[in-house]
Amino acid sequence: MKAVHSEDHRRHDPKFFLVRGQVKPAADQPERADRLLAGLRAGNHAVVAPQAHGAGARARVHSPDYLAFMAEAWEAWEALPDHGSEMIANIHPVREAATYPTHIVGRLGWHTVDTACPIGPGTYAAASAATDVAASAAQLVLDGEDAAYALCRPPGHHAYRDRAGGHCYFNNSAVAAAHLRQRHARVAVLDVDVHHGNGTQGIFYRDPSVLTVSLHADPRGFYPFVWGYAHERGEGEGIGANLNLPLPLGTGDDDYLTVLEGVASRTVQAFAPTALVVALGLDASEHDPLAGLAITTEGFRRIGAALARLNLPTVLVQEGGYLSDLLGENLMAVLAGFESAR
């Protein structure tokens, strides 16, 4: 399987991560990509550089005001006296009868869901490169590849149309889906990250042409806490085109695969898409530091095989999966399982 990767991800190196009132090292570290690349090379996957797709790929899924904010944010922040080394909001307006702010501190709060998306001097460049990676992998599939893998960093599935959150800035999986939609009337996004893909859900919530399905740790006790419940089915023309499958914390291989191969796969097949995006989070691992689910390396191989059996042109977009000794091995297992079942 061809894999797309950009070294520009290294320009994003966040430090701040607030966990239960304690400041800890950020989970999304550049070393993540190194370990994933090692897995790709061990599996003999060809790694190619992305093509430049520019702002147009992002504009299909993100609002003009948000794209302008991301492009201008660091320069405006640097102009502040006594500014910090990262942009972290101290206000998150609920937008009730609110006026769009002009000050960079207000704009930062307006466009971020939480404090887990600090913006540094290289964040915009790295996040933009990640969308090029996603769009390039989608283009490989449009050009005839059966499947392609996008090694995106920073990840994207928590990013809304106009808000960053949860280590995510631009929604790479949504970018891939929108790119595929240029030739495919119906596309499915199947999210297997340990966290609910709330940003992807939000972007397509009223869109009947994109099905969003997410298997994730139960948000009653896990991020994002306020999205990811089973009753969220879409709105307007998109009613019925969203399916959330929250799982008990600590769910292991067999119970996870029962849901993936059962209701999740049946829902995708019933929607009858002609292309698939997999939001590939490896943080469901039993060894992931975020510890929500308990999938083994063999379980990831089985997940890859189950995804392949959907028999659709597929773009696998890297989402979460944080530093553990098995990160690269788990990626190898997913891709090996996928290829063995094709």
Phi, psi and omega per residue, in radians:
M1 nan 2.353 3.072
K2 -1.315 2.463 3.111
A3 -2.144 2.474 -3.133
V4 -1.953 2.371 -3.061
H5 -2.664 2.502 3.058
S6 -2.179 2.332 3.076
E7 -1.250 -0.163 3.111
D8 -1.114 -0.239 3.102
H9 -1.007 -0.493 -3.084
R10 -1.135 -0.281 -3.140
R11 -1.258 -0.245 3.073
H12 -1.821 1.952 -3.084
D13 -2.419 1.269 -3.041
P14 -1.199 2.690 -3.123
K15 -2.059 -0.511 -2.949
F16 -1.655 2.263 3.052
F17 -2.581 1.967 -3.090
L18 -1.608 2.065 -3.104
V19 -2.226 1.923 3.101
R20 0.888 0.788 3.089
G21 1.439 0.012 -3.133
Q22 -1.985 2.361 3.072
V23 -1.485 2.129 -3.113
K24 -2.202 2.907 3.079
P25 -1.067 2.498 3.138
A26 -1.074 2.487 -3.129
A27 -1.314 -0.565 -3.077
D28 -1.531 1.460 -3.114
Q29 -1.753 2.636 -3.139
P30 -0.952 -0.505 -3.129
E31 -1.051 -0.431 3.071
R32 -0.908 -0.862 -3.095
A33 -1.136 -0.622 3.104
D34 -1.057 -0.757 -3.116
R35 -1.219 -0.643 3.088
L36 -1.174 -0.708 3.080
L37 -1.083 -0.692 3.102
A38 -1.067 -0.677 3.083
G39 -1.123 -0.727 3.118
L40 -1.082 -0.761 -3.111
R41 -1.211 -0.650 3.095
A42 -1.124 -0.525 3.107
G43 -1.563 0.094 3.101
N44 1.070 0.652 3.069
H45 -1.582 2.362 3.120
A46 -1.255 2.233 3.138
V47 -1.880 2.169 -3.098
V48 -2.138 2.725 3.098
A49 -1.400 2.661 3.127
P50 -1.315 2.737 2.907
Q51 -1.479 2.711 3.114
A52 -1.421 2.036 3.090
H53 -1.864 -0.247 2.982
G54 1.183 -2.877 -3.051
A55 -1.185 -0.385 -3.105
G56 -1.060 -0.678 3.125
A57 -1.124 -0.680 3.122
R58 -1.266 -0.604 -3.084
A59 -1.180 -0.318 3.092
R60 -1.190 -0.415 -3.045
V61 -2.217 -0.159 -3.129
H62 -2.116 2.649 -3.051
S63 -1.373 2.695 3.124
P64 -1.030 -0.691 -3.110
D65 -1.187 -0.609 3.116
Y66 -1.231 -0.743 3.116
L67 -1.085 -0.684 3.099
A68 -1.150 -0.739 3.106
F69 -1.012 -0.866 -3.099
M70 -1.074 -0.669 -3.126
A71 -1.214 -0.574 -3.016
E72 -1.745 -0.216 -2.867
A73 -1.027 -0.910 -3.008
W74 -1.154 -0.712 3.129
E75 -1.074 -0.744 3.112
A76 -1.154 -0.660 3.120
W77 -1.139 -0.760 -3.140
E78 -1.069 -0.472 -3.130
A79 -1.329 -0.221 3.119
L80 -1.292 2.444 3.011
P81 -1.205 2.455 3.055
D82 1.021 0.722 -3.140
H83 -1.413 2.695 3.122
G84 -1.412 3.032 -3.102
S85 -1.371 -0.212 3.048
E86 -2.438 2.642 3.077
M87 -1.508 2.007 3.112
I88 -2.344 2.196 -3.015
A89 -1.268 2.536 2.987
N90 -1.979 0.202 3.070
I91 -2.591 2.335 3.063
H92 -2.255 1.539 -3.058
P93 -1.141 2.532 3.111
V94 -1.454 -0.074 3.041
R95 1.217 0.320 3.063
E96 -1.334 1.990 -3.120
A97 0.861 0.709 -3.037
A98 -1.703 2.709 3.075
T99 -1.830 2.342 3.135
Y100 -1.074 2.190 -3.046
P101 -1.346 2.719 3.062
T102 -1.834 -0.430 3.134
H103 -1.298 2.505 -3.064
I104 -1.092 -0.583 3.109
V105 -1.147 -0.706 3.083
G106 -1.181 -0.721 3.129
R107 -1.130 -0.658 3.109
L108 -1.055 -0.783 3.098
G109 -1.165 -0.690 -3.137
W110 -1.055 -0.653 -2.992
H111 -1.809 0.280 3.055
T112 -2.298 2.390 -3.130
V113 -1.387 -0.608 -3.020
D114 -2.635 -3.018 -3.138
T115 -1.612 0.072 -3.081
A116 -1.578 0.426 3.125
C117 -2.409 0.995 3.131
P118 -1.096 2.473 -3.125
I119 -1.886 2.198 3.102
G120 -1.984 -3.062 -3.073
P121 -1.102 -0.450 -3.115
G122 -1.888 0.115 -3.047
T123 -1.119 -0.783 -3.103
Y124 -1.068 -0.775 -3.132
A125 -1.118 -0.744 -3.125
A126 -1.174 -0.777 -3.133
A127 -1.158 -0.624 3.085
S128 -1.156 -0.713 3.088
A129 -1.083 -0.635 3.120
A130 -1.102 -0.626 3.098
T131 -1.222 -0.584 3.028
D132 -1.098 -0.696 3.109
V133 -1.071 -0.814 -3.125
A134 -1.119 -0.809 -3.132
A135 -1.154 -0.611 3.129
S136 -1.192 -0.690 3.075
A137 -1.123 -0.704 3.085
A138 -1.106 -0.665 3.128
Q139 -1.156 -0.647 3.064
L140 -0.987 -0.725 3.131
V141 -1.214 -0.709 3.076
L142 -1.078 -0.541 -3.121
D143 -1.470 0.010 3.007
G144 2.136 -0.146 3.048
E145 -1.145 2.448 3.105
D146 -1.157 -0.642 3.137
A147 -2.749 2.718 3.076
A148 -2.589 2.648 -3.111
Y149 -1.985 2.315 3.116
A150 -1.911 1.944 3.107
L151 -1.485 1.480 -3.087
C152 -1.624 2.260 2.988
R153 -2.592 2.214 0.040
P154 -1.170 2.810 3.108
P155 -1.244 -3.061 -3.002
G156 -2.507 -0.251 -2.860
H157 -1.280 -0.128 3.030
H158 -1.611 -0.100 -3.116
A159 -1.435 2.202 3.082
Y160 -1.497 -3.097 3.108
R161 -1.001 -0.620 -3.075
D162 -2.390 0.434 -3.128
R163 -2.585 2.420 2.987
A164 -1.557 2.841 3.083
G165 3.076 2.688 2.999
G166 0.954 0.835 3.141
H167 1.283 0.103 -2.999
C168 -2.051 2.491 -3.070
Y169 -2.169 -0.942 2.994
F170 -2.015 2.489 -3.025
N171 -1.513 1.660 -3.050
N172 -1.108 -0.699 3.125
S173 -1.136 -0.684 3.091
A174 -1.171 -0.669 3.078
V175 -1.049 -0.771 3.119
A176 -1.102 -0.757 -3.139
A177 -1.109 -0.770 -3.141
A178 -1.142 -0.611 3.096
H179 -1.143 -0.757 3.093
L180 -1.108 -0.571 -3.110
R181 -1.114 -0.224 3.084
Q182 -1.109 -0.472 3.136
R183 -2.196 -0.171 -3.116
H184 -2.012 2.179 -3.091
A185 -1.206 -0.546 -3.112
R186 -2.363 2.235 -3.125
V187 -2.233 2.459 3.050
A188 -1.901 2.469 3.000
V189 -2.009 2.061 -3.128
L190 -1.975 1.999 -3.020
D191 -1.798 2.076 -3.133
V192 -1.967 0.290 3.047
D193 -1.177 2.722 3.121
V194 -1.154 -0.417 3.126
H195 -1.751 2.588 3.049
H196 -1.050 2.425 3.092
G197 -1.443 1.168 -2.998
N198 -1.153 -0.626 3.132
G199 -1.171 -0.755 3.103
T200 -1.091 -0.766 3.070
Q201 -0.986 -0.822 -3.095
G202 -1.105 -0.701 -3.119
I203 -1.109 -0.689 -3.039
F204 -1.856 0.242 -2.964
Y205 -1.091 -0.457 -3.132
R206 -1.956 0.257 -3.041
D207 -1.844 1.963 -3.124
P208 -1.335 -0.125 -3.077
S209 -1.613 -0.155 3.133
V210 -2.216 2.049 3.049
L211 -1.512 2.293 3.047
T212 -2.037 2.181 3.128
V213 -2.215 2.305 -3.105
S214 -2.338 2.186 2.964
L215 -1.806 2.227 -3.006
H216 -2.825 2.879 3.065
A217 -1.120 2.450 -3.059
D218 -0.930 2.098 -3.094
P219 -1.212 -0.108 3.027
R220 -1.108 -0.378 3.141
G221 -2.369 0.328 -3.017
F222 -2.698 2.631 3.088
Y223 -0.970 2.401 0.214
P224 -1.657 0.165 2.978
F225 1.216 -0.725 -3.037
V226 -1.938 -0.010 3.026
W227 -2.315 2.788 3.071
G228 1.855 0.277 -3.105
Y229 -1.574 2.733 -3.021
A230 -1.135 -0.440 -3.094
H231 -1.358 -0.132 3.138
E232 -1.413 1.803 -3.001
R233 -2.047 0.038 -3.063
G234 1.934 3.006 3.128
E235 -2.415 2.724 3.092
G236 0.986 -2.299 3.138
E237 -1.157 -0.295 -3.118
G238 -1.575 0.081 3.115
I239 -1.023 2.263 -3.123
G240 1.599 -0.125 -3.117
A241 -1.765 0.375 3.039
N242 -2.428 2.304 3.128
L243 -2.344 2.135 3.047
N244 -1.888 2.352 -3.111
L245 -2.214 1.352 3.134
P246 -1.205 2.412 -3.073
L247 -2.059 2.572 3.106
P248 -1.025 2.500 3.070
L249 -0.972 2.395 3.137
G250 1.514 0.077 3.114
T251 -0.966 2.350 -3.128
G252 -1.831 -2.928 -2.971
D253 -0.968 -0.985 -2.972
D254 -1.108 -0.800 -3.137
D255 -1.175 -0.653 3.106
Y256 -1.104 -0.845 -3.107
L257 -1.138 -0.558 3.082
T258 -1.030 -0.737 3.138
V259 -1.273 -0.778 -3.111
L260 -1.107 -0.810 -3.105
E261 -1.380 -0.240 -3.135
G262 -1.696 -1.802 -2.988
V263 -1.115 -0.639 -3.123
A264 -1.116 -0.870 -3.129
S265 -1.157 -0.699 3.115
R266 -1.103 -0.662 -3.139
T267 -1.160 -0.729 3.082
V268 -1.080 -0.821 -3.110
Q269 -1.107 -0.672 3.139
A270 -1.165 -0.543 3.126
F271 -1.225 -0.420 3.112
A272 1.033 0.914 3.049
P273 -1.302 2.868 3.051
T274 -1.942 0.063 3.036
A275 -2.715 2.727 -3.052
L276 -2.301 2.395 2.930
V277 -1.952 2.243 3.043
V278 -1.827 2.045 3.011
A279 -1.427 1.684 -2.902
L280 -1.592 1.545 2.978
G281 -1.546 2.289 3.064
L282 -1.758 0.161 -3.133
D283 -1.428 0.056 2.955
A284 -1.347 -0.023 -3.111
S285 -1.086 2.548 3.053
E286 -1.125 -0.311 -3.124
H287 -1.839 0.034 -3.133
D288 -1.197 2.468 -3.123
P289 -1.116 -0.350 -3.132
L290 -1.471 -0.306 2.839
A291 0.867 1.032 3.072
G292 -1.776 -0.725 3.108
L293 -2.133 -3.079 -3.000
A294 -2.430 0.961 -3.133
I295 -1.458 2.327 3.104
T296 -1.516 3.006 3.074
T297 -1.082 -0.705 3.058
E298 -1.110 -0.623 3.072
G299 -1.080 -0.689 3.098
F300 -1.151 -0.631 3.060
R301 -1.064 -0.742 3.123
R302 -1.154 -0.625 3.077
I303 -1.093 -0.790 3.102
G304 -1.025 -0.737 3.126
A305 -1.143 -0.697 3.123
A306 -1.120 -0.677 3.101
L307 -1.139 -0.702 -3.135
A308 -1.122 -0.618 -3.092
R309 -1.218 -0.158 2.993
L310 -1.209 -0.308 2.979
N311 1.014 0.856 3.125
L312 -2.215 2.609 2.939
P313 -0.963 2.250 -2.882
T314 -2.294 2.322 2.970
V315 -1.941 2.075 3.091
L316 -1.707 2.037 -3.055
V317 -1.907 2.139 -3.127
Q318 -1.170 2.216 3.031
E319 -1.943 -2.028 -3.120
G320 -1.378 -2.998 -3.035
G321 2.152 1.787 -2.955
Y322 -1.916 -3.060 -2.871
L323 -1.191 1.970 2.972
S324 -2.575 2.825 -3.113
D325 -1.134 -0.342 -3.061
L326 -1.791 0.148 -3.053
L327 -1.022 -0.914 3.137
G328 -1.146 -0.657 3.128
E329 -1.136 -0.652 3.117
N330 -1.176 -0.653 3.047
L331 -1.103 -0.804 3.085
M332 -0.946 -0.714 -3.092
A333 -1.153 -0.750 3.116
V334 -1.045 -0.862 -3.075
L335 -1.186 -0.645 3.095
A336 -1.156 -0.749 3.082
G337 -1.070 -0.714 3.125
F338 -1.083 -0.864 -3.063
E339 -1.205 -0.545 -3.131
S340 -1.236 -0.404 -3.077
A341 -1.698 -0.040 -3.131
R342 -1.424 nan nan
